[in-house]
Amino acid sequence: MAGRHRRPETDERPLVTVEAVGRKCPIPIIMLAARLHEVPIGSVIAVTADDPAASSDIPAWCRLKLHDFVAEVPLERGSAFHIRRAY
């Protein structure tokens, strides 16, 4: 899948990280949606997850909700998914 492990386009660090490692989808997305308001519009929030479905589900949720999927950053366990809040 092209672009799956894109690096962040800037050195901007997420202001909030939602820890969802060990949770199965759709729980990481539900946790993200519940905490998205914690970052200002235009800022980045991250979700850590190790469920393989998160690699496709989180970017799809971003497209559906019109937020910007910035990057999937591999971690020792799972990945950190960076999302820029659009509204």
C-alpha positions in Angstrom: 0.0 0.0 0.0 1.7 3.2 -1.2 2.3 5.9 1.4 1.3 3.6 4.3 4.4 4.4 6.3 4.8 8.1 5.4 7.0 10.2 7.7 5.5 13.3 9.1 5.8 16.2 6.6 7.1 18.5 9.3 8.8 18.1 12.6 5.6 19.1 14.4 4.9 16.8 17.3 1.4 15.7 18.3 0.0 17.8 21.2 -1.9 14.8 22.5 -1.3 11.0 22.2 -4.2 8.6 22.6 -2.8 5.3 23.8 -4.8 2.5 22.2 -2.2 -0.3 21.9 -3.9 -3.6 22.7 -7.3 -2.3 21.7 -9.1 -3.7 18.6 -10.7 -1.5 16.0 -13.0 0.4 16.2 -11.9 1.3 19.8 -8.8 3.3 18.7 -11.1 5.4 16.4 -13.7 5.9 19.1 -11.0 7.0 21.5 -9.6 9.4 18.9 -13.0 10.9 18.3 -13.6 11.4 22.0 -10.3 13.3 22.5 -9.9 15.2 19.2 -11.3 18.3 20.8 -8.3 18.4 23.1 -6.1 19.9 20.3 -6.7 23.2 18.6 -7.9 23.2 15.0 -4.8 22.8 12.7 -2.9 20.9 15.4 -1.8 17.2 15.4 -3.1 14.4 17.6 -1.7 10.9 17.6 -3.2 7.5 18.2 -1.0 4.6 19.0 -2.4 1.3 18.0 -1.2 -2.2 17.1 -4.4 -3.7 15.6 -3.5 -4.3 11.9 -6.9 -2.9 10.9 -5.9 0.6 12.2 -3.6 1.1 9.2 -6.6 1.3 6.9 -9.3 2.3 9.3 -7.8 5.5 10.8 -6.9 7.0 7.4 -10.4 6.1 6.1 -12.0 7.7 9.2 -9.9 10.9 8.5 -11.2 11.0 4.9 -14.8 10.5 6.1 -14.6 13.2 8.7 -12.5 15.5 6.6 -9.5 15.6 9.0 -5.9 15.3 7.5 -4.1 12.0 8.0 -0.5 13.1 8.3 1.5 9.9 8.9 1.8 6.4 10.2 5.0 6.2 12.2 6.2 2.7 13.0 6.8 2.0 16.7 8.3 -0.9 18.5 4.7 -2.2 19.0 2.3 -1.0 16.4 2.3 2.5 15.0 1.5 6.1 15.9 -1.1 7.6 13.6 -0.8 11.4 13.2 -4.0 13.3 12.4 -4.3 17.0 11.9 -7.6 18.4 13.2 -9.5 20.2 10.5 -12.5 21.7 12.4 
